[in-house]
Amino acid sequence: MAFSYKQGSGSKKKNVEKLIAFMPQRWGMQDKITANDLGNGHFLFSFDNEDDLESMLKLGPFYFNFCLCILV
């Protein structure tokens, strides 16, 4: 599952690291997800199985730092 997060012009890389750490915790799946920064505001969250992915999707929509995270 890939996410897109558009940072404001004054944002710092620290927000990227916080997003990658925060979202799996928000979903209660921090031990079941691998997160990677793909650059340019795109992230890849890899789930252990389809059931975890389906559970996460039911929790949406997703916001971080007052920005909507888009599933692609």
C-alpha positions in Angstrom: 0.0 0.0 0.0 1.5 3.3 -1.0 0.7 6.6 0.6 1.3 10.1 -0.7 1.9 13.1 1.6 2.4 16.5 0.2 4.6 18.6 2.4 4.4 22.4 2.6 7.3 24.4 1.3 8.7 25.0 4.8 8.4 21.4 6.0 11.4 19.5 7.2 12.4 15.8 6.7 11.6 15.4 10.4 7.9 15.4 9.5 8.5 12.5 7.1 10.1 10.4 9.8 7.2 11.2 12.2 4.6 10.2 9.6 6.3 6.9 9.0 6.4 6.2 12.8 2.9 7.6 13.6 0.7 5.9 11.0 1.4 2.3 12.0 0.9 3.2 15.6 -2.4 5.0 14.8 -3.6 1.8 13.2 -2.4 -0.3 16.1 -0.2 -2.3 13.8 3.3 -1.1 14.5 4.7 -4.7 14.7 2.9 -5.8 11.5 4.0 -3.1 9.1 7.2 -2.1 7.4 7.4 1.5 6.3 9.7 3.1 3.7 10.2 6.6 2.5 10.2 6.5 -1.3 11.0 10.2 -1.6 9.0 13.1 -3.1 6.3 12.8 -0.4 5.6 9.1 -1.2 5.7 6.2 1.3 5.3 2.5 1.1 3.7 0.6 4.0 4.0 -3.2 3.6 1.5 -5.2 5.6 2.1 -8.8 6.8 -1.2 -10.0 5.3 -4.4 -8.9 3.5 -6.5 -9.0 6.7 -4.3 -6.4 8.3 -4.6 -4.2 5.2 -8.4 -4.6 5.2 -8.6 -3.7 8.9 -6.5 -0.6 8.3 -8.6 0.6 5.4 -11.8 0.5 7.6 -10.1 3.1 9.9 -9.8 5.8 7.2 -9.7 8.6 6.1 -6.1 9.4 7.3 -4.7 12.7 8.3 -1.2 13.6 9.6 -0.2 17.1 10.6 -3.5 18.5 9.3 -2.8 17.0 5.8 -4.8 14.3 4.2 -2.9 11.1 3.3 -3.9 9.7 0.0 -4.0 5.9 -0.7 -2.6 5.0 -4.2 
